[in-house]
Amino acid sequence: MPFTHDMVCSLAAVADLVNSAPRHDSADGMTGLADLEDYVRRHAISGVDGVDEADLAQVRALRGTFSEILAAPDPATAVTRVNALLERTRITAMLTEHDGFPLHVHYFGPGASVTESLAADCGVALAHLLAESEWERLRTCAAPGCGKVFLDESRNRSRVYCDSRTCGNRMHVAAYRARRRA
């Protein structure tokens, strides 16, 4: 299934937010307002004029919600968790054309905070993944010790590493060296 531009952007925002959580090999990537401002800028979150400490705390809590959704043991549990997220948002759908993309729907909360905007837009993108039986396209990197979340946009759903230049290359080199030793 080809993803729309906005769906890819929303799912990338989910993955980036989840990946900002502290792991055994990395520090928390969302510790201050500068981190949140950078995130909002990188993902072009519309309608956000500024952020404050309350927004930072709420976005970090939303990060936990997204992590729980992605950790769902089955699609039915993911549906329940996505519905719970969407119930907490004021969603408005609006048709728009921008940046050379044809007419499409944007989801947002009028006058909403950055957190509610993310919950609405990204929650709807997650809902579409589930409704279109594409849930497995949002996955975790298979490289040992990585654990980053990514969107597999390959035609045959075969991507297993978050980045072919880092994790993929590292795993291919390790496999090559193991074959040479054998």
RAWOLIN-V457185 format. One line per field, one symbol per residue. phi: phi as a letter, one per 30 degrees, with the letter a starting at -180 (. if undefined). burial: 1 if it has 24 or more other C-alpha atoms within 12 Angstrom, else 0. A space follows every 10 residues. Layout:
phi=???
burial=???
This chain:
phi=.dddeddddd dddddddddd ddbdcbddcb cbdddddddd dechddicda bbeddedddd ddeddddddd dedaedddee ddddddddcc cbcbdabahi cdeacccace iddedddddd dddddddded dchceddcbc eddeididcb cdcddchcdb cdbddcddde dddddddddd dd
burial=0000011111 1111111111 1000000011 0000111011 0010110100 1000110111 0111111011 1000000110 1110110011 1000000000 0000011110 0111111111 1111111111 0001111111 1010011111 1110000011 1100001000 1000000000 00
